[in-house]
Amino acid sequence: MPINILMPALSPTMEDGTLAKWMVNEGDTVSSGDILAEIETDKATMEFEAVDEGVIGKILVAEGTEAVKVNDPIAILLEDGESTDDIGSAPEATPEAVAEPEAASPAPEPAAPAPVAKSGDRIFASPLARRIAAEKGLDLSQITGSGPRGRIVKADVENASPQAAAPTEAARPAVPAAAPAPAQTDPNVIARMYEGRAYTEVPLDGMRKTIAARLTEAKQTIPHFYLRRSVQIDDLLAFRSQLNKQLEARGVKLSVNDFIIKACANALQQVPTANAVWAGDRILQLEPSDVAVAVAIEGGLFTPVLKDAHQKSLSTLSAEMKDLAARARDRKLAPHEYQGGSFAISNLGMFGIENFDAVINPPHGAILAVGAGAKKPVVGPDGDITVATMMSMTLSVDHRVIDGALGAEVLQAIVDGLENPMALLA
């Protein structure tokens, strides 16, 4: 019997993917482990291997097709002795919404006038019925539903006359209500606003759609609060310069970001209650310090995770971060390399940004936004004014996981590590 080859779930969060490229053609013989296709997920392009052996009888999804749902058929595999005659008709794609069946006969006319819903009463109607009613200008409160429990269905609104939309005198408002303004997020409304202006329309790829959806969800559902500190990094810069001279023969060059990663990892060990993530109905407190670092790539960003960062040396963290960043820019990271972690770092200092607020990447409990170091006048311990290199940091915190005092404690631990960089080697 022919076997349906289904769109695989290549990561725990994958809901759909783009079939980027077929590596086989119809009629090709494949064995278990052969590469069938390249699938583009929300973050990376990954190879999809065959599980069974046989002949590719029919390809159902063309190259470049976007938003193919997980477990939708993408091809048909023929087993030994089968031919294309055994396939029959190709399975149809499952629609996003199932239309209501047409009524076998028109709904009977109600014997009495339809009851008017009281103000605030809920009207039960299908989404399709609501859309048709809006298009025909009908008032759903004036229509009697023939569906289960009086639910208004498609046939009810199609058989209703426009007069049913007229409200009774008692329900008629004294002053006509103003028509609602078109939504400023409606793509068609926005496109009309820019008619006559030159622009290029850029389609959204899987990564940009995912970033938009998840960060919108993050800002809407995570109760962010922000803690800001400035850290003096003159000692850090001098110590880094000294270490780099000693490590030059080994080809190692430490960045300021390497010290920040290490300071954050150590801080999560010093304040273990803050090393936590939100898991819907519970909080998970992690034992290791798994620190994610935002890496900008063309069209989006990755947050590869440095696992057990508290146990690794600065040179090891530096080498690992360089490798992850390079493969992130080539979109060659595996899902387990950019998922997980409890804490993230976003550093825009190299772009000259002095301070900013970062959005928490769920389910992380916090993210540290790091700005550029800048020479500024400061008041020393003896009251004298001097010049020091100050770096701004903002800790965005999920209040469901970390309270204010706890957030301040972990940020203080990060500052202590950066202002006493030699302790990071211990």
PEDARA-V478460 format. One line per field, one symbol per residue. phi: phi as a letter, one per 20 degrees, with the letter a starting at -180 (. if undefined). burial: # if it has 16 or more other C-alpha atoms within 10 Angstrom, else .. A space follows every 50 residues. Layout:
phi: ???
burial: ???
//
This chain:
phi: .gdfedfeeebfefdbbdefbeeccfnfeccgnffebddeefcbdcedef dddrdfebeecfgnfelefgmffdacdeegnecffefmfffeffffceff ffffbgfffffcgffeffgnfedebfgffffffffemeeffedeedeglm fedgffffeeegffffffgfefffdgffffffffefgffffffdfndfbd edfeegffffgffffffffedeffbccdbdcedfffffffffffffegfe mdcedfffffgfffffffffcffeebcedndaddeeeeeddecfcfcfnr bdcfdeelffedffffgffffffffffffeldfegfecdnndbcccddff enfebadeefefegeabdeddffbfbfcefgenfecdcedcecceeceff dcegfffffffffffgffecffffef
burial: .####.####....########....#.##...################# .##########....#.###.########...#...#............. ...............#.......##..###..#....#########.... .#######.#...##................................... ....####.##...#..#...#.###.#.########..#...#...... .###..#############..#######.....###.########..... #######.##.#.##.##..#..##..##.#####.#############. ...#####################.............############. ##....##.##.#########..#..
//
